[in-house]
Amino acid sequence: MRKKPSLSQALNNANKSDRKAEVPKKVEPLESLADDKTDSKVAPSRRGKRAIVGHFDPVVCKQLKLLAVEQDKSSQALLAEALNLLFQSYGKKPIA
């Protein structure tokens, strides 16, 4: 019965054949790669903006959504209003 080659030997053989076929690629700065990929997939209204995330009880989410319906505003508009009130209470400029 013939003995099978070891896994490490098979990997070494595969790596040797792969190395011969590799062609050096042009390297771009990380900043330009990140900008290109995110800009094409991000809605225009979200470009240049960052998400602020928090974890709350489900009842908080439900109450925020109900308030948004009652006030005929989006949840984001209500959160911006809340952040501006927070900034003002700490003596900061309302910028949200």
N, C-alpha and C positions, 0 to 999 in steps of 0.2 A: 504494500500500500504506500502511496506517495504522500509525503508530508507536505501540508499546506504552508505557504510562506507566512511569517509572522506579520501581525498587523503593523508594527512599526516599520518593517521592511517594505510593506506595500505602500505605506504613507510616504516613506522616503523616495520610493520609485515614482510615485505620483507627483511629489513636489519637484523632483528633478525635471520631469517632462513639462510641468507647468512653468517653471522658471525660464525655460528656453523660449516659450511662446509669449512671455510678458513683454509689453511695450511700455516704455516710460510715458506717463501722462503729464499734461500740464497741470501744475498745482495753482489753484486760485486762493486768495485770502479768504478766511472763514467769514469775514464780515460780508463780502460780496455774495457768497453762497447763501447765507442766511437771508439777506435782503431779497434776493431773486426768488427764493422758494416761498417765503412768507407773503410777499406782495401779490403773487399770482393767485394765492388761495384765500386771501383775506378780502372781505367785502370793503369797498371804498370807504364806507362810513366808519370802519374799524381801523383803518391804516393809521399808524402813529399813536395808537392807544394801547393801554395795557388793561388786562382783566384784574379785578380785585375780588378775591374769593374768600368766603368764610363758611364754616359749617355750623348750622343752627338746627334746632328741633323742627320737625315737619310743621308744627302749628305756626311757627314764625313765618315760614314760607307761605302757608295758606293765608295767614292774616295779611301779609304784604300783597298777595295777589288780589284778595278781596278789597283792600284799600285802593289798589290801582284801578279796579273796576269802578268802585264808588266815586273816585275822584276823576275818572276818565283820563288817566295818565298811565304811562308804562311803569313797570317796576324799576327800570333803570332811571327814569325821571325822578321817582320817589327816592331812590337811593342817592341820587345826586343832590336832591334837596336835603336829605338827612346828613350827608357829608358836609354840605355847606354850613348847616346849622352847627355841626360838630366843630368845624374849623373856626367859626365865629365865636363859639363858646370858649375856645382856647386862644382867642386873640389873633387868629390867622385870617387871611383874606379868603373869601368864598370863591373858589376857582373850579369847582366840580361842574 
